[in-house]
């Protein structure tokens, strides 16, 4: 059984099933050009990350969060090269799932396909919540008001009420001064009650999910035209935000005074910057969604890599500029609990027309994100169904619209139902860790597939022999850290937290403090092993750097992130063992 768990699928077989004239013809329309793919990438990337999670990232990392955007951009660039290599060799729907099937084998393919549900479907829950926040904010500005209990999540309202009650009992009333908290507490206090259950749910989030699901169900061409129009509009408004915001920048805000009383670009240290990794990395999620559209691209071997690369470069530049503007206009501490950071800076400066414009732009931007993610998930399920890992109904193509109809409707339900009982914080962390895990496997998969000679008309990832370069980079990293941060490695193995203020005063649990250290130990051990193996195998440098940088970003995840992620994977493995393993087409052959 252990051998059959890692049975791989031949690339020739995958190409035949995804071809228009093969026995497993998909029937999907090939209408997308490189411009369309680039726009889909931008549509997916610039959205909830820039308009919502960016505020939390700035609060945790201060102006130094720009460094994390650069690190994440580099990690995503290496990963984009690896996605492009796979996309040019295997230009079919399925994204990282299909690539893992061809390199690591069936078990890892299932794991990555299961993890991608967290990126696309679960991630869209966060986007729907953020869309609702900006939409209701826009309505308030034009004097249209939705009851608070119909514009927030149950969990957020309950948490805010309990925190308020606890702080009121302790004589601390600062909590209520935050407008978002006041609205959440109002939602809890004024909501209708059915038995012992308070009726609190996010109605706008549910409605936009239904509308987007309907649009994706109708067809790829209609979705493309809608997405392209929104991308052009939101890029224009984001450019205006950067230009107008730059006028209000005070360079002193880039070097705020930290707790030690000194000015610092990273007021909370590099640890504070890394604490923002979930929010920052979430801002990059989406460029890989382009690869899911392979079977609807006119020339996927050439255009998919270009679409991913162009969208990633454009969005990285936009994010760096936005982060500099945000932290330059106001002090980073003012972004605590702020869900609309771009509007916040103009609120502080009393620029009313820009507040309204940002709200409109945010609604447009996040609508396009919902669209792309809602398109991606059904096509991954369709690929898994082709392989027998999911029931055949998932690959049903609508006769008129030529879209994966059943999978599209189910995706709408997977996004819509949890909106009733989850909140943004949970979904944000849940999504980022799953995506990073998928990126690690994609980069690692490139190391396992044989090299291919260069071919005209397709993407050819440069092969840089890392036999000596990569081990030397690992050694150099050890030396640099040993000189510039003498206590780095000794502190990594120090699990005595008795002198730590958070551990003592805030009663942070031992595991909450220990998990980041354990993650760092595993990272460095993995890097050393990769370096030794590279000396023998002569791996290529680009995928090695992709694996390493994404593994490092995983060290910023908390105990809660890992617990939920591992629980999700365990659930997926149970489904695979009792259904996918037996029904797999490779098992039958």
TORMIDO-533254 format. One record per residue (C-alpha): residue number from 1; z, y, x; residue in one letter. Coordinates in Angstrom, 3 decimals. Example, Ala and Ser with C-alpha at 12.3 -4.5 7.8 and 13.67 -1.06 7.14 Angstrom:
BEGIN
NODE;k;Z;Y;X;r
NODE;1;7.800;-4.500;12.300;A
NODE;2;7.140;-1.060;13.670;S
end
This chain:
BEGIN
NODE;k;Z;Y;X;r
NODE;1;0.000;0.000;0.000;X
NODE;2;0.872;2.421;2.802;X
NODE;3;-2.685;2.256;4.108;X
NODE;4;-4.242;2.819;0.678;X
NODE;5;-2.104;5.928;0.153;X
NODE;6;-4.084;7.606;2.924;X
NODE;7;-7.557;6.400;1.923;X
NODE;8;-10.020;9.225;2.517;X
NODE;9;-13.069;10.184;0.538;X
NODE;10;-16.386;10.415;2.361;X
NODE;11;-17.901;13.882;2.479;X
NODE;12;-21.273;12.416;1.430;X
NODE;13;-19.673;11.001;-1.711;X
NODE;14;-18.004;14.327;-2.556;X
NODE;15;-21.290;16.194;-2.160;X
NODE;16;-23.126;13.724;-4.388;X
NODE;17;-20.578;14.052;-7.199;X
NODE;18;-20.672;17.823;-7.075;X
NODE;19;-24.445;18.183;-6.867;X
NODE;20;-26.626;19.297;-9.725;X
NODE;21;-28.805;16.218;-9.501;X
NODE;22;-26.248;13.574;-8.498;X
NODE;23;-24.865;10.916;-10.828;X
NODE;24;-21.695;12.923;-11.242;X
NODE;25;-23.505;16.188;-12.011;X
NODE;26;-21.027;18.898;-12.887;X
NODE;27;-23.234;20.919;-15.199;X
NODE;28;-21.673;24.230;-14.051;X
NODE;29;-23.935;27.293;-13.813;X
NODE;30;-24.877;28.519;-10.308;X
NODE;31;-24.912;32.298;-10.826;X
NODE;32;-22.568;33.796;-8.177;X
NODE;33;-23.809;35.757;-5.138;X
NODE;34;-21.896;36.808;-2.013;X
NODE;35;-21.123;40.157;-3.676;X
NODE;36;-19.720;38.398;-6.729;X
NODE;37;-17.571;36.119;-4.550;X
NODE;38;-16.277;39.071;-2.526;X
NODE;39;-15.390;40.889;-5.730;X
NODE;40;-13.655;37.787;-7.111;X
NODE;41;-11.623;37.642;-3.886;X
NODE;42;-10.631;41.322;-4.151;X
NODE;43;-9.928;40.834;-7.860;X
NODE;44;-7.482;38.029;-7.035;X
NODE;45;-5.810;39.669;-4.018;X
NODE;46;-5.290;43.280;-5.139;X
NODE;47;-3.103;42.913;-8.182;X
NODE;48;0.526;42.007;-8.793;X
NODE;49;1.210;41.893;-5.053;X
NODE;50;0.210;45.507;-4.445;X
NODE;51;1.345;46.936;-7.784;X
NODE;52;4.658;45.086;-8.186;X
NODE;53;6.027;42.862;-5.398;X
NODE;54;5.152;45.513;-2.777;X
NODE;55;8.172;47.560;-3.903;X
NODE;56;10.655;44.760;-3.218;X
NODE;57;8.960;44.090;0.130;X
NODE;58;9.334;47.756;1.179;X
NODE;59;13.015;47.750;0.155;X
NODE;60;13.791;44.651;2.243;X
NODE;61;11.674;45.432;5.301;X
NODE;62;11.560;49.234;5.313;X
NODE;63;8.538;50.864;6.981;X
NODE;64;8.466;47.845;9.315;X
NODE;65;7.080;45.767;6.441;X
NODE;66;3.684;46.923;7.747;X
NODE;67;4.220;44.487;10.639;X
NODE;68;4.660;41.640;8.169;X
NODE;69;1.449;42.620;6.379;X
NODE;70;-0.344;42.408;9.721;X
NODE;71;1.232;39.001;10.496;X
NODE;72;0.320;37.675;7.062;X
NODE;73;-3.170;39.120;7.411;X
NODE;74;-3.642;37.328;10.745;X
NODE;75;-2.287;34.068;9.309;X
NODE;76;-4.637;34.372;6.345;X
NODE;77;-7.554;35.201;8.667;X
NODE;78;-7.060;31.957;10.599;X
NODE;79;-6.699;30.122;7.299;X
NODE;80;-9.830;31.804;5.910;X
NODE;81;-11.806;30.459;8.890;X
NODE;82;-10.562;26.963;8.075;X
NODE;83;-11.339;27.333;4.377;X
NODE;84;-14.788;28.584;5.353;X
NODE;85;-15.398;25.579;7.582;X
NODE;86;-14.489;23.210;4.773;X
NODE;87;-16.384;25.242;2.163;X
NODE;88;-19.579;25.141;4.230;X
NODE;89;-19.293;21.365;4.708;X
NODE;90;-18.042;20.514;1.201;X
NODE;91;-19.438;23.189;-1.171;X
NODE;92;-17.941;21.768;-4.368;X
NODE;93;-15.121;22.780;-6.725;X
NODE;94;-11.595;21.713;-5.846;X
NODE;95;-10.677;24.019;-2.967;X
NODE;96;-7.885;22.731;-0.705;X
NODE;97;-7.448;19.592;-2.827;X
NODE;98;-10.979;18.394;-2.064;X
NODE;99;-10.668;19.326;1.607;X
NODE;100;-7.424;17.363;1.969;X
NODE;101;-9.049;14.306;0.340;X
NODE;102;-11.719;14.304;3.047;X
NODE;103;-9.291;14.768;5.953;X
NODE;104;-5.705;13.624;5.262;X
NODE;105;-6.345;11.120;2.491;X
NODE;106;-5.481;10.586;-1.165;X
NODE;107;-1.709;11.067;-1.072;X
NODE;108;-1.945;14.442;0.632;X
NODE;109;-4.849;15.392;-1.634;X
NODE;110;-2.651;14.737;-4.655;X
NODE;111;0.260;16.662;-3.118;X
NODE;112;-1.902;19.695;-2.375;X
NODE;113;-3.577;19.548;-5.790;X
NODE;114;-0.149;19.417;-7.399;X
NODE;115;1.042;22.313;-5.219;X
NODE;116;-1.988;24.404;-6.198;X
NODE;117;-0.773;24.299;-9.801;X
NODE;118;2.104;26.424;-8.510;X
NODE;119;-0.306;28.906;-6.928;X
NODE;120;-2.759;29.368;-9.772;X
NODE;121;-0.944;28.549;-13.018;X
NODE;122;2.663;29.347;-12.089;X
NODE;123;1.485;32.374;-10.084;X
NODE;124;-0.291;33.697;-13.139;X
NODE;125;3.030;33.765;-14.994;X
NODE;126;4.275;36.374;-12.497;X
NODE;127;1.060;38.342;-12.869;X
NODE;128;1.350;38.236;-16.674;X
NODE;129;4.923;39.572;-16.479;X
NODE;130;3.846;42.380;-14.113;X
NODE;131;0.861;43.192;-16.320;X
NODE;132;3.236;43.532;-19.255;X
NODE;133;5.534;45.885;-17.298;X
NODE;134;2.715;48.284;-16.475;X
NODE;135;1.122;47.984;-19.920;X
NODE;136;4.345;48.835;-21.750;X
NODE;137;4.952;51.666;-19.251;X
NODE;138;1.511;53.037;-20.077;X
NODE;139;2.217;52.769;-23.810;X
NODE;140;5.507;54.658;-23.379;X
NODE;141;3.628;57.517;-21.693;X
NODE;142;1.419;57.869;-24.772;X
NODE;143;4.431;57.545;-27.114;X
NODE;144;3.744;54.001;-28.288;X
NODE;145;6.901;51.889;-28.040;X
NODE;146;7.333;48.122;-28.177;X
NODE;147;10.907;46.925;-28.834;X
NODE;148;12.674;46.087;-25.576;X
NODE;149;13.344;42.532;-26.738;X
NODE;150;9.566;41.968;-27.124;X
NODE;151;8.637;43.308;-23.681;X
NODE;152;10.859;41.395;-21.259;X
NODE;153;11.825;37.825;-20.452;X
NODE;154;14.905;36.142;-21.906;X
NODE;155;16.255;35.235;-18.470;X
NODE;156;15.951;38.783;-17.117;X
NODE;157;17.729;40.256;-20.142;X
NODE;158;20.529;37.689;-19.950;X
NODE;159;20.992;38.191;-16.207;X
NODE;160;21.093;41.996;-16.559;X
NODE;161;23.649;41.811;-19.394;X
NODE;162;25.946;39.431;-17.476;X
NODE;163;25.741;41.563;-14.316;X
NODE;164;26.487;44.707;-16.320;X
NODE;165;29.469;43.051;-18.000;X
NODE;166;30.854;41.886;-14.660;X
NODE;167;30.445;45.274;-13.000;X
NODE;168;31.875;47.131;-16.003;X
NODE;169;34.969;44.917;-15.826;X
NODE;170;35.299;45.814;-12.161;X
NODE;171;34.958;49.540;-12.872;X
NODE;172;31.514;49.860;-11.242;X
NODE;173;28.992;51.630;-13.494;X
NODE;174;26.176;52.196;-10.983;X
NODE;175;24.273;49.221;-12.377;X
NODE;176;23.397;50.907;-15.688;X
NODE;177;21.785;53.894;-13.952;X
NODE;178;18.718;51.809;-13.135;X
NODE;179;16.243;52.354;-15.995;X
NODE;180;14.931;48.774;-15.847;X
NODE;181;18.484;47.426;-16.184;X
NODE;182;19.179;49.758;-19.109;X
NODE;183;16.109;48.473;-20.962;X
NODE;184;17.068;44.849;-20.284;X
NODE;185;20.615;45.381;-21.529;X
NODE;186;19.227;47.116;-24.613;X
NODE;187;16.949;44.125;-25.221;X
NODE;188;19.945;41.777;-25.155;X
NODE;189;22.142;43.930;-27.369;X
NODE;190;19.484;44.784;-29.981;X
NODE;191;17.559;41.517;-30.213;X
NODE;192;17.493;39.551;-33.499;X
NODE;193;19.591;36.379;-33.483;X
NODE;194;18.506;33.025;-34.896;X
NODE;195;21.617;30.875;-35.086;X
NODE;196;23.083;31.248;-31.596;X
NODE;197;19.716;32.043;-29.943;X
NODE;198;18.623;35.610;-29.240;X
NODE;199;14.904;36.222;-29.901;X
NODE;200;13.743;37.765;-26.632;X
NODE;201;10.276;37.171;-25.156;X
NODE;202;7.463;39.090;-23.480;X
NODE;203;4.861;39.566;-26.217;X
NODE;204;2.268;41.530;-24.155;X
NODE;205;2.347;38.822;-21.455;X
NODE;206;1.645;36.147;-24.048;X
NODE;207;-1.185;38.143;-25.633;X
NODE;208;-2.998;38.868;-22.338;X
NODE;209;-2.756;35.188;-21.418;X
NODE;210;-4.485;34.206;-24.675;X
NODE;211;-7.229;36.823;-24.201;X
NODE;212;-7.938;35.832;-20.576;X
NODE;213;-7.984;32.120;-21.453;X
NODE;214;-10.541;32.869;-24.177;X
NODE;215;-12.746;34.847;-21.763;X
NODE;216;-12.667;32.072;-19.136;X
NODE;217;-13.435;29.510;-21.838;X
NODE;218;-16.544;31.448;-22.936;X
NODE;219;-18.266;31.406;-19.549;X
NODE;220;-18.532;32.192;-15.837;X
NODE;221;-21.252;34.832;-16.222;X
NODE;222;-19.215;36.874;-18.696;X
NODE;223;-16.141;36.510;-16.461;X
NODE;224;-18.150;37.638;-13.425;X
NODE;225;-19.434;40.823;-15.075;X
NODE;226;-15.972;41.691;-16.392;X
NODE;227;-14.363;41.062;-12.988;X
NODE;228;-16.918;43.092;-11.005;X
NODE;229;-16.475;46.123;-13.269;X
NODE;230;-12.669;45.996;-12.935;X
NODE;231;-12.801;45.602;-9.149;X
NODE;232;-14.967;48.702;-8.656;X
NODE;233;-12.686;50.749;-10.895;X
NODE;234;-9.420;49.641;-9.307;X
NODE;235;-10.693;50.128;-5.734;X
NODE;236;-11.616;53.699;-6.635;X
NODE;237;-8.144;54.363;-8.078;X
NODE;238;-6.335;52.670;-5.145;X
NODE;239;-8.319;54.895;-2.768;X
NODE;240;-7.210;57.919;-4.797;X
NODE;241;-3.569;56.751;-4.624;X
NODE;242;-3.807;56.530;-0.821;X
NODE;243;-5.490;59.932;-0.490;X
NODE;244;-3.152;61.817;-2.863;X
NODE;245;-0.077;59.960;-1.570;X
NODE;246;-0.952;60.840;2.035;X
NODE;247;-0.536;64.518;1.136;X
NODE;248;3.173;63.933;0.339;X
NODE;249;4.016;61.821;3.416;X
NODE;250;7.040;62.871;5.450;X
NODE;251;6.802;61.098;8.847;X
NODE;252;10.614;61.129;9.060;X
NODE;253;10.675;58.483;6.312;X
NODE;254;8.948;56.038;8.694;X
NODE;255;12.059;56.119;10.941;X
NODE;256;15.021;56.096;8.530;X
NODE;257;18.635;55.899;9.646;X
NODE;258;19.946;52.320;9.579;X
NODE;259;23.502;51.081;9.015;X
NODE;260;24.268;51.603;12.709;X
NODE;261;23.435;55.306;12.386;X
NODE;262;20.235;55.221;14.454;X
NODE;263;16.639;55.873;13.418;X
NODE;264;14.513;52.731;13.292;X
NODE;265;11.055;51.684;12.090;X
NODE;266;12.720;48.406;11.076;X
NODE;267;16.043;49.633;9.644;X
NODE;268;17.090;46.124;8.587;X
NODE;269;15.824;44.512;11.769;X
NODE;270;13.085;41.914;12.042;X
NODE;271;15.236;39.620;9.906;X
NODE;272;14.930;42.139;7.078;X
NODE;273;11.168;42.239;7.545;X
NODE;274;10.943;38.433;7.354;X
NODE;275;13.144;38.457;4.228;X
NODE;276;10.212;40.156;2.489;X
NODE;277;7.820;37.289;3.252;X
NODE;278;7.661;35.988;-0.348;X
NODE;279;6.618;39.355;-1.732;X
NODE;280;4.205;40.186;1.087;X
NODE;281;2.543;36.801;1.187;X
NODE;282;2.206;36.807;-2.593;X
NODE;283;0.080;39.921;-2.131;X
NODE;284;-2.447;37.844;-0.159;X
NODE;285;-2.633;34.925;-2.553;X
NODE;286;-6.079;34.781;-4.058;X
NODE;287;-8.652;34.815;-1.271;X
NODE;288;-8.680;31.004;-1.301;X
NODE;289;-9.500;31.069;-5.025;X
NODE;290;-13.049;31.972;-3.996;X
NODE;291;-13.554;28.435;-2.654;X
NODE;292;-12.854;26.996;-6.119;X
NODE;293;-16.074;28.609;-7.355;X
NODE;294;-18.313;26.610;-4.988;X
NODE;295;-20.277;24.816;-7.709;X
NODE;296;-21.041;28.101;-9.437;X
NODE;297;-22.335;29.793;-6.250;X
NODE;298;-26.051;30.132;-5.573;X
NODE;299;-25.699;29.432;-1.842;X
NODE;300;-22.113;28.204;-1.291;X
NODE;301;-22.525;27.117;2.353;X
NODE;302;-23.446;30.648;3.361;X
NODE;303;-21.826;32.852;0.713;X
NODE;304;-18.358;31.272;0.264;X
NODE;305;-17.212;31.991;3.853;X
NODE;306;-18.590;35.525;3.669;X
NODE;307;-16.933;36.204;0.325;X
NODE;308;-13.530;35.036;1.583;X
NODE;309;-13.763;36.945;4.865;X
NODE;310;-15.009;40.222;3.398;X
NODE;311;-12.378;40.268;0.637;X
NODE;312;-9.549;39.436;3.069;X
NODE;313;-10.483;42.173;5.566;X
NODE;314;-10.866;44.823;2.854;X
NODE;315;-7.552;43.948;1.211;X
NODE;316;-5.588;43.796;4.494;X
NODE;317;-6.656;47.360;5.328;X
NODE;318;-5.753;48.491;1.787;X
NODE;319;-2.285;46.875;1.986;X
NODE;320;-1.423;48.426;5.345;X
NODE;321;-2.433;51.871;4.100;X
NODE;322;-0.495;51.428;0.842;X
NODE;323;2.652;50.305;2.686;X
NODE;324;2.440;53.306;5.032;X
NODE;325;1.987;55.686;2.102;X
NODE;326;4.860;54.199;0.064;X
NODE;327;7.392;54.215;2.896;X
NODE;328;6.143;57.626;4.088;X
NODE;329;6.472;59.441;0.752;X
NODE;330;10.030;58.292;-0.114;X
NODE;331;12.894;56.590;1.681;X
NODE;332;12.515;52.804;1.562;X
NODE;333;15.928;52.401;-0.144;X
NODE;334;14.529;53.997;-3.310;X
NODE;335;12.406;50.894;-3.967;X
NODE;336;15.387;48.743;-4.982;X
NODE;337;14.649;46.987;-8.308;X
NODE;338;11.399;48.979;-8.674;X
NODE;339;8.641;46.998;-10.390;X
NODE;340;6.031;49.772;-10.245;X
NODE;341;6.235;51.156;-6.667;X
NODE;342;2.908;53.017;-6.725;X
NODE;343;3.955;54.946;-9.835;X
NODE;344;7.442;55.465;-8.337;X
NODE;345;6.293;57.690;-5.462;X
NODE;346;4.496;60.038;-7.863;X
NODE;347;7.460;60.028;-10.217;X
NODE;348;9.693;61.191;-7.365;X
NODE;349;7.181;63.914;-6.477;X
NODE;350;6.693;64.785;-10.171;X
NODE;351;2.924;64.170;-10.201;X
NODE;352;2.577;63.113;-13.842;X
NODE;353;-1.190;62.626;-13.972;X
NODE;354;-1.068;60.182;-11.045;X
NODE;355;1.721;58.179;-12.736;X
NODE;356;-0.515;57.711;-15.764;X
NODE;357;-3.550;56.861;-13.626;X
NODE;358;-1.601;54.269;-11.597;X
NODE;359;-0.377;52.596;-14.796;X
NODE;360;-3.947;52.303;-16.094;X
NODE;361;-5.188;51.031;-12.731;X
NODE;362;-2.400;48.457;-12.511;X
NODE;363;-3.274;47.058;-15.938;X
NODE;364;-6.923;46.742;-14.857;X
NODE;365;-6.065;45.262;-11.456;X
NODE;366;-3.756;42.587;-12.799;X
NODE;367;-6.150;41.694;-15.584;X
NODE;368;-8.712;40.776;-12.930;X
NODE;369;-6.111;38.683;-11.068;X
NODE;370;-5.284;36.779;-14.241;X
NODE;371;-8.985;36.154;-14.745;X
NODE;372;-9.639;34.684;-11.277;X
NODE;373;-6.533;32.476;-11.213;X
NODE;374;-7.192;31.289;-14.749;X
NODE;375;-10.670;30.261;-13.596;X
NODE;376;-9.405;28.441;-10.523;X
NODE;377;-6.903;26.008;-12.023;X
NODE;378;-9.266;24.223;-14.478;X
NODE;379;-11.769;23.551;-11.695;X
NODE;380;-9.096;21.946;-9.501;X
NODE;381;-8.031;19.720;-12.390;X
NODE;382;-11.695;18.881;-12.988;X
NODE;383;-12.045;17.724;-9.361;X
NODE;384;-8.879;15.618;-9.553;X
NODE;385;-10.139;14.045;-12.777;X
NODE;386;-13.446;13.120;-11.132;X
NODE;387;-11.470;11.134;-8.578;X
NODE;388;-9.503;9.315;-11.276;X
NODE;389;-6.194;10.963;-10.387;X
NODE;390;-6.094;12.673;-13.794;X
NODE;391;-7.424;11.470;-17.184;X
NODE;392;-11.213;11.874;-17.793;X
NODE;393;-10.649;14.548;-20.443;X
NODE;394;-9.961;17.089;-17.666;X
NODE;395;-13.617;17.003;-16.580;X
NODE;396;-14.988;17.675;-20.063;X
NODE;397;-17.689;20.389;-19.882;X
NODE;398;-18.334;22.497;-22.995;X
NODE;399;-21.919;21.911;-24.180;X
NODE;400;-22.577;25.545;-25.051;X
NODE;401;-20.500;27.520;-22.555;X
NODE;402;-20.773;25.040;-19.640;X
NODE;403;-17.131;25.512;-18.633;X
NODE;404;-14.328;22.928;-18.200;X
NODE;405;-13.102;23.420;-21.755;X
NODE;406;-10.049;21.140;-22.080;X
NODE;407;-8.711;22.073;-18.624;X
NODE;408;-9.122;25.777;-19.434;X
NODE;409;-7.139;25.498;-22.672;X
NODE;410;-4.413;23.469;-20.954;X
NODE;411;-4.192;26.072;-18.181;X
NODE;412;-3.602;28.738;-20.820;X
NODE;413;-0.759;26.644;-22.222;X
NODE;414;0.759;25.977;-18.769;X
NODE;415;0.851;29.736;-18.175;X
NODE;416;1.840;30.751;-21.704;X
NODE;417;4.722;28.405;-22.511;X
NODE;418;6.880;29.129;-19.395;X
NODE;419;6.567;32.864;-20.104;X
NODE;420;9.159;32.211;-22.816;X
NODE;421;11.886;30.974;-20.443;X
NODE;422;11.185;32.071;-16.832;X
NODE;423;11.411;35.381;-14.973;X
NODE;424;9.457;37.142;-12.196;X
NODE;425;11.832;36.461;-9.295;X
NODE;426;11.797;32.707;-9.801;X
NODE;427;8.018;32.537;-10.159;X
NODE;428;7.334;34.751;-7.114;X
NODE;429;9.272;32.546;-4.693;X
NODE;430;7.987;29.345;-6.300;X
NODE;431;4.356;30.404;-5.864;X
NODE;432;4.466;31.711;-2.284;X
NODE;433;5.993;28.595;-0.736;X
NODE;434;3.464;26.304;-2.444;X
NODE;435;0.529;28.385;-1.234;X
NODE;436;1.781;28.479;2.359;X
NODE;437;2.198;24.710;2.245;X
NODE;438;-1.408;24.339;1.035;X
NODE;439;-2.629;26.635;3.828;X
NODE;440;-0.852;24.517;6.462;X
NODE;441;-2.605;21.387;5.195;X
NODE;442;-6.027;23.062;5.074;X
NODE;443;-5.737;24.283;8.673;X
NODE;444;-4.400;20.896;9.755;X
NODE;445;-7.254;19.180;7.922;X
NODE;446;-9.835;20.993;10.041;X
NODE;447;-8.223;19.472;13.134;X
NODE;448;-8.806;15.975;11.728;X
NODE;449;-12.466;16.183;10.664;X
NODE;450;-15.067;15.531;13.377;X
NODE;451;-16.890;18.447;14.970;X
NODE;452;-20.330;19.209;13.604;X
NODE;453;-23.299;20.700;15.400;X
NODE;454;-24.256;24.232;14.428;X
NODE;455;-26.671;24.488;11.530;X
NODE;456;-28.708;27.465;10.377;X
NODE;457;-27.830;28.807;6.940;X
NODE;458;-24.192;27.681;6.930;X
NODE;459;-20.907;28.952;8.332;X
NODE;460;-20.074;27.559;11.774;X
NODE;461;-16.482;28.114;12.881;X
NODE;462;-16.321;28.839;16.616;X
NODE;463;-14.839;25.915;18.562;X
NODE;464;-12.429;27.184;21.227;X
NODE;465;-10.983;24.379;23.303;X
NODE;466;-7.210;24.920;23.128;X
NODE;467;-6.242;22.099;25.500;X
NODE;468;-4.514;24.526;27.854;X
NODE;469;-4.590;27.808;25.895;X
NODE;470;-2.326;26.701;23.037;X
NODE;471;0.393;25.047;25.185;X
NODE;472;0.405;28.153;27.387;X
NODE;473;0.841;30.348;24.292;X
NODE;474;3.878;28.274;23.274;X
NODE;475;5.379;28.562;26.750;X
NODE;476;4.662;32.324;26.796;X
NODE;477;6.414;32.713;23.430;X
NODE;478;9.510;30.957;24.812;X
NODE;479;9.545;33.187;27.899;X
NODE;480;9.029;36.431;25.963;X
NODE;481;11.771;35.593;23.447;X
NODE;482;14.080;34.526;26.267;X
NODE;483;13.628;37.901;28.011;X
NODE;484;13.451;40.297;25.049;X
NODE;485;15.893;38.475;22.758;X
NODE;486;18.280;36.592;25.071;X
NODE;487;20.407;35.198;22.222;X
NODE;488;17.488;34.083;20.040;X
NODE;489;17.532;30.353;20.776;X
NODE;490;21.299;29.996;21.177;X
NODE;491;21.851;31.791;17.851;X
NODE;492;19.327;29.456;16.188;X
NODE;493;21.658;26.504;16.869;X
NODE;494;24.841;28.390;15.958;X
NODE;495;26.005;27.294;12.484;X
NODE;496;29.429;28.993;12.637;X
NODE;497;29.186;31.787;10.038;X
NODE;498;32.887;32.721;9.944;X
NODE;499;32.171;36.113;11.532;X
NODE;500;29.174;36.943;9.318;X
NODE;501;29.858;39.737;6.810;X
NODE;502;27.596;38.291;4.111;X
NODE;503;29.210;34.883;4.418;X
NODE;504;32.741;36.284;4.237;X
NODE;505;32.497;39.265;1.842;X
NODE;506;29.568;38.295;-0.405;X
NODE;507;30.488;34.593;-0.506;X
NODE;508;26.995;33.462;0.508;X
NODE;509;26.964;29.653;0.657;X
NODE;510;26.762;27.742;3.931;X
NODE;511;23.336;26.285;3.063;X
NODE;512;21.934;29.730;2.202;X
NODE;513;22.852;30.825;5.716;X
NODE;514;21.829;27.568;7.392;X
NODE;515;18.366;26.962;5.856;X
NODE;516;16.599;29.802;7.778;X
NODE;517;18.009;28.442;11.038;X
NODE;518;16.993;24.876;10.180;X
NODE;519;13.503;26.140;9.290;X
NODE;520;13.211;27.878;12.671;X
NODE;521;14.321;24.744;14.534;X
NODE;522;11.710;22.658;12.683;X
NODE;523;9.066;25.316;13.386;X
NODE;524;9.658;25.348;17.148;X
NODE;525;9.820;21.554;17.330;X
NODE;526;6.514;21.386;15.427;X
NODE;527;4.954;23.944;17.781;X
NODE;528;6.058;21.931;20.833;X
NODE;529;4.658;18.699;19.355;X
NODE;530;1.360;20.431;18.514;X
NODE;531;1.171;21.764;22.056;X
NODE;532;1.679;18.296;23.574;X
NODE;533;-0.850;16.656;21.227;X
NODE;534;-3.393;19.411;21.962;X
NODE;535;-3.226;18.581;25.672;X
NODE;536;-4.560;15.125;24.789;X
NODE;537;-6.771;15.753;21.743;X
NODE;538;-8.301;19.075;22.874;X
NODE;539;-7.975;20.638;19.417;X
NODE;540;-9.712;23.885;18.439;X
NODE;541;-7.641;27.070;18.765;X
NODE;542;-8.383;28.736;15.397;X
NODE;543;-7.019;25.976;13.095;X
NODE;544;-4.063;25.513;15.476;X
NODE;545;-3.188;29.182;15.112;X
NODE;546;-3.593;28.860;11.341;X
NODE;547;-1.116;25.970;11.202;X
NODE;548;1.345;27.751;13.487;X
NODE;549;1.341;31.146;11.773;X
NODE;550;1.673;29.657;8.273;X
NODE;551;4.495;27.371;9.439;X
NODE;552;6.266;30.420;10.848;X
NODE;553;5.958;32.286;7.539;X
NODE;554;7.599;29.293;5.846;X
NODE;555;10.736;29.971;7.909;X
NODE;556;11.325;33.043;5.721;X
NODE;557;11.830;30.914;2.589;X
NODE;558;15.340;30.466;1.176;X
NODE;559;17.310;27.389;0.151;X
NODE;560;16.382;27.991;-3.479;X
NODE;561;12.661;28.140;-2.591;X
NODE;562;12.817;24.800;-0.805;X
NODE;563;14.934;23.117;-3.466;X
NODE;564;12.526;23.980;-6.302;X
NODE;565;9.457;23.210;-4.211;X
NODE;566;10.711;19.770;-3.148;X
NODE;567;11.745;19.032;-6.736;X
NODE;568;8.257;19.941;-7.940;X
NODE;569;6.659;17.684;-5.310;X
NODE;570;8.946;14.800;-6.309;X
NODE;571;7.839;15.154;-9.938;X
NODE;572;4.211;15.118;-8.799;X
NODE;573;4.718;11.991;-6.695;X
NODE;574;6.189;10.157;-9.688;X
NODE;575;3.092;10.998;-11.762;X
NODE;576;0.801;9.917;-8.905;X
NODE;577;2.537;6.567;-8.382;X
NODE;578;2.511;5.623;-12.066;X
NODE;579;-0.975;6.950;-12.912;X
NODE;580;-3.123;8.410;-10.112;X
NODE;581;-2.625;5.625;-7.555;X
NODE;582;-3.732;2.902;-10.008;X
NODE;583;-6.533;4.875;-11.695;X
NODE;584;-8.055;6.314;-8.521;X
NODE;585;-11.767;5.603;-8.094;X
NODE;586;-11.091;4.695;-4.469;X
NODE;587;-8.634;2.037;-5.673;X
NODE;588;-11.358;0.478;-7.820;X
NODE;589;-13.893;0.530;-4.993;X
end
